[in-house]
């Protein structure tokens, strides 16, 4: 029963991550395409497109981190594991613990930064998007990275 619930949550989170990345990257590509056409074809530039692309890069980086944890595609230096293969299990556990600490810091400090933006009511310069929306990605994806790391650790534990 619990396994089915966790599987459905994993499927829902995966769909959310993949569709979010797809939609925001397509949006950025379309905005950049029109900006390039207008800039070189009509000598006119869309100021808001660069701001939108900057926000998309921020979002895709954070959401992509969650996807990378799930797919075990985070960058790591594995020279020690290649030299001493017996250390792989311990080092993998250690890196997962470090990832949990990092995710916890993302949640804590991301919340503090988001809360500060909520109190100050700051907005982006051109599009006037409240910065709380931009900063809110940090604690949300910190939670996603935390949950994905726990998921990977459970998979490692149950597979052996």
Secondary structure, 3 states (H helix, E strand, C coil): CHHHHHHHHHHHHHHHHHHHHHHHHHHHHHHHHHHHHHHHHHCCCCHHHHHHHHHHHHHHHHHHHHHHHHCCCCCCCCHHHHHCHHHHHHHHHHHHHHHHHHHHHHHHHHHHHHHHHHHHCCECCCCCCEHHHHHHHHHHHHHHHHHHHHHHHHHHHHHC
